[in-house]
Every structure is written in C-alpha cells, then in structure tokens.
C-alpha cells in the first residue's frame, strides 16, 4: 500500500465519519461513534496498545501510562488496522517506534495523516513562517494542542511535509516539551499520562445483556465488569 493510497483512505474515512478534510479529530467522540470498545490501562512502556476484531465487534486497548498525545496517535494507528488493513483480527502495537513491519509503518503513516491533515496544518501556520520554514514555538504549541498530538508526532509531520528546516527540527526536538508549554501558558495535560481505567463504549451494556439473557452466570458477569474496574456487588449509596 503506497502513501498516496493511505492518504486517500484517510480522506475517505474522514468523509465517511462526518469529519471535514482539515479539522482536528475528536478522538474519544469518534471511537464512541464507531462503537469501538476502548479501554485505557497502565501497561509496560514498550506496549502502546492493541486492537481486536471479531465479526462486527471492535476493541482497542490503550496504554494509559503514555502521554495523552501519544495515546491519540495509538488510537489512530489502531484505526488503520481496524478499517484499512485487510484480513485482520488481532494486533499488538507500539506506534511511533521504528518497525520492520510494512503494516506497522503504514499504520503510523495513516495515524499521522488522519490526525494531522496537511491543509489543516498549513492553515494554522502564519504565511511568513510557511515561506521561511521557521515555525515558531508559539505556532508549534498551537498546532500540538489544536490537533491533540505529541511534540514528537507534530515535528515528524512538519518535517515530512517540508514545512520546517532540518536545522530547526533538530533544535526543537531538544527543547523541553512541558517547560515550553508552561512558558507559553498552555495546559500540560496533553504531554503527561492519563485516562487510567477509562472505558469508552458499551462494554458494560453488552455484559449486562448477556447476564440478563442467561447467557453467562452472575459470577462471569462480575468477572467481566471487574476487568474494567467495576464491582456491581458494592453498594455505593
């Protein structure tokens, strides 16, 4: 699969999902709309996430130990496996890290294109900075927060689009992300871990339906809910 085809598929899916061609992706709202059960759990640093598909049921697991911006990239990476890659059922991933797997490289590129559309980025950069290829820190931070991505992901994308010089890329990579965000008055939550224990989707609803239909025992129902940190036997009143 070529980069051109990946870009076309990303554009087609944006349209199919009711999103404009250059606006940011509302990640959590999108996976809820797509009915993908998504669970955020603290995992080892070398494991970013996984996805699973069985018939019409789709599932994503995201490492909540990673910064929020990186989590967004992981989710978009998994969307490639679920909606673009053919003959897929289960996949374990570590997006953003160099891989010899062509499918992983394709998924990373898809994630970058989906989350950071070229025209959307160019519209956000002042004309003088576009011409000089000297994107300022103020613009870089605005781009990161507008598109909800990490510093690394944004710099890689800007470099790939040749919107910054190699010299500037090397300089910006070495600047503290959190410190620069603080200095420019930006919230730093995008750059730190979060969402631990969060569940998006109808996992609990499906478990409840199985129990009420007598397809699973009460013990199995409790076990299923415990996997997402819920204890239905506990009285919260």
N, C-alpha and C positions, 0 to 999 in steps of 0.2 A: 504494500500500500504506500503510495507516494505522499509527500507532504501536501501536494495540491489536492489530492483526494480527501485527505484528512481535514483540510481547511473547508472543503465543500461540505463534508458530512457535519462538521461543527456548525456551519452556517445553516444547513438544512434542519438540524436538530433545534437550533435556537428558534427558527421559524415555527417548527412543529410544536415546540413547548410554549409558544406565545411570547417569545422574547425578541426584543429588537436586535439589530445586527451589531450594535456597538455599545449597548448599555451593560453595566455590571450584572453578574449572575447572583440572584438572591439564593444562595446555596441551600440553606435549610428549607426555605419555602419550596424550592424546586424538587428536592427529594421527597418532600411530603406530597406534592402534587403528582409526582411519578409513582407514588405508593411504594417506595423502596424503604423497607425497614432498615434503619440505620442506628447502630449502637456505638457509643463512644466509651472506650475502656482504656485504662492505663496499660501499656504494653512495652516491650523492650524497644530500645531506640532504633534497632535495625529492622523493625517491623512497622511499616506505616499503616497498613490496612489490608483488607481482603474483601472480595465480593463473591457472591454465590447466586446462582440462578437455578431454580427448579421449576420447570413448566412456566407459569406466569408469575411466580413468586421471586422477588429480587431482594437481596440482603447485602448490606455493606457494614463492615466493622472498621472503625477508625481509631487510631492511637491517640488518646486524649493527652498523652504525655508530650506530644509535639505542639508547637505553637499553633494558634488558631489559623493563621495564614497558610501554614503548611497543611493543616487539616483540610482546608478548602481545596488545595491542589490535589490532595489524596482523593477526595471525593470525586473531583472532575476526572481524575485518572481512572477511577473505577467505572465511571460512566462510559468511558471508551470500551472497556471490556464488556459491559452490560448491553450497550446499544450499537456499537460499531463492529467490534470483533465478532467474527463468525465462529460457530461451533464452540461455544463457551459454556462452562458450568461453574467452575470454582477457580479462584486465582488469589495468590498471596503476593503482595506488592510492597515495594519500598520506593515510591516515586521520588524523582529528583536526584537519585543516585545512579551513577553510570552502570548500565547493564548491557550485556552482550545480546540480550534477547531483543529481536526486532519488534516484537509486540509491545514490550515494555517501553522501548524508545518511541514507538508510535503513540502509546497511551500518554506518555509525558508530553509529546508534542501536541496532542489533542487537548490535553488539560490546559496547556499554555495558550493555545489559540482560543479555546472556549472561554476561559476566564479573562483573557486579556486581548480582545479583538484589536487588530491593527488600527482601524479607523477610529475606534473609541479612544485609543491611546493618543493618536495624533491630534484629535480634537482637544485633548486636555493639556497639550504642551504648547506654550506660547510660541508664536511664529519665530521670534528671534532665536529661541533655543532649538527649534527644529532646524533652522538654517545653519546654526553654528555647531550642532550636535553636542552642545554643552548644557544638558538638562541640569537644572539647579536642584539642590536638596529640597527646597520648598515644593518644587514640582514633583520630584520623586516621591516624597511623602504623600502628596495629594493623590498620586496615581496608585500607590500601595493601598491607601485607605478607600479610595473610590472603588477599586476592583477587588478589595479584600484579600490581597495576596502578600506573601513574604517579600522581604527585600531581595533575597536571592532570586526568587521567581521573576520579579519585575526587572531586575538588572539583566538577567539572562534573556528575557523577552526583548528589552530595549536594544541589547547588543545584537540579537538575531535580526532585528528589524533595521539595524544600522542607524539607529536614532541617537546613539551615543558613540563617542570615540573609544578605542581600546584603552587609551590612556585614562580617560575619565572612568571607564568601567573598573579598571584596576584600583583607582583611588577610592571610588565609592564602596567597593567591596570591603575595604579595610576600615570603614567608619562604623562605630558602634550604632547598631540599629535603634536600640531602646534610648540611648543617650540623645541621639539626633531627634527622635520623636519628641522627647521631653523638651528639648531646646526650642522646638518649633510649636510647642503647645498641643501636640497630638496625643490622644489616648494610646497607651502602650499595650492594651489587651490583645491586639492583633498579633503581637510578637511573643506572647507567652502562652503556656499550656492552659487548657480549659476544657469545658464540656464533659468532664468526668461523670460517667453514669447516665448521661443524657440518652434518651431513646426517642427517635423520630419515626413515626409510622404507627401502624395498627397491630403491632406485635401482641400487646396485651388483649386487644379485642379478639384477635384470632385465637389466642389461648383460651379466652373465656368462652368463645363459641364452641370450641372443641369439647370443653368441660361440660357445658350446658347440654350439648347434644349426646353426651355419654360416650364420646369417642376416646376420652382419656380419663384417668382416675383423678380424684382430688389431689392425691399425692403428686401425680405427674404435673397437674396444673400448678400446684405450689412450687414445684421444682422449676417449671418453665419461667414463672414470674421471678423466682429468686435469681435467675441468670441476669435479670435487668435490675436487680436491687430492690425488688418489691416483695413484701411479706403480707399476703392477704389475710393471714391469721392474726395479725397485730391490730389491736384496737387503737386508733389514733384519736378517739374522742376524749 
